[in-house]
Amino acid sequence: MAPSESPLIVALDLAEPQEAVNLARQLRPDACRLKVGKELFTRGGPAVVESLQGLGFEVFLDLKFHDIPNTVARACAAAAELGVWMVNVHTLGGRPMMEAARDAVEGAAHRPLLIGVTILTSMRDEDLHEVGLAGTAMDNVSRLAALAESSGLDGVVCSPREARGLRAERGAGFRLVTPGIRPAWSAADDQARITTPADALSEGASYIVVGRPITGAADPPRALEMLMADLHSVSGGGGGAV
């Protein structure tokens, strides 16, 4: 399976760049992409992304940019120059910020997918109310996804439990990136709204993000193969959107 056909993104949420690279060497670029988040990028910078790309992996740079439009646009342009496959921004930054980000990546030699973060999967309805957002998590995700699409973004990050509704609302071409994924054989950890990989694909996810069930496993290659078997049972060997 080529990387562009795989729906699986492995979250390298590790503290040390060398540890992340060593773990990546145990995985297969044809079976998954890799996500680099805030801690790993802060410690390793662009060099860790380049090391992972050098191993043949496409990289999702998960820094959730949220600032004034010009600052976010420059950050997205820098990510595009780094050659990442996907980068994300917070939809709560508003339309001007998202449109600036879109414009910044449009002219890139290798344009990354630009994805909006809606509501973090760790947040419950009561958490949203506490920060002044009315309605349920799905109400907010739906509104923010519509805003993201109309601002020119390629898709959003959402809980897998919201994927079916968003797929119906936004159509087949809109990418849905779903964290909070835990195989049936793994613990839930700190995610409040979770589902299994097979269920996420069935609900309409384009890509699924899995971290500790693979990176924290005693045998990461074996855990990856188990997870891929779960996905094949639903997709028949196919994958997410490209």
NORRAQUI-V670701 format. One record per helix or strand of 2 or more residues. SS is the DSSP state (A for helix, B for strand). FROM is the first residue (numbers start at 1). TO is the last residue. If there is no record, write none. Layout:
((SS | FROM | TO) (SS | FROM | TO))
//
This chain:
((A | 3 | 5) (B | 8 | 11) (A | 17 | 24) (B | 33 | 36) (A | 38 | 54) (B | 59 | 65) (A | 69 | 82) (B | 86 | 90) (A | 91 | 93) (A | 95 | 106) (B | 113 | 117) (A | 125 | 130) (A | 137 | 150) (B | 155 | 157) (A | 160 | 170) (B | 175 | 178) (A | 197 | 203) (B | 207 | 210) (A | 212 | 215) (A | 220 | 235))
//
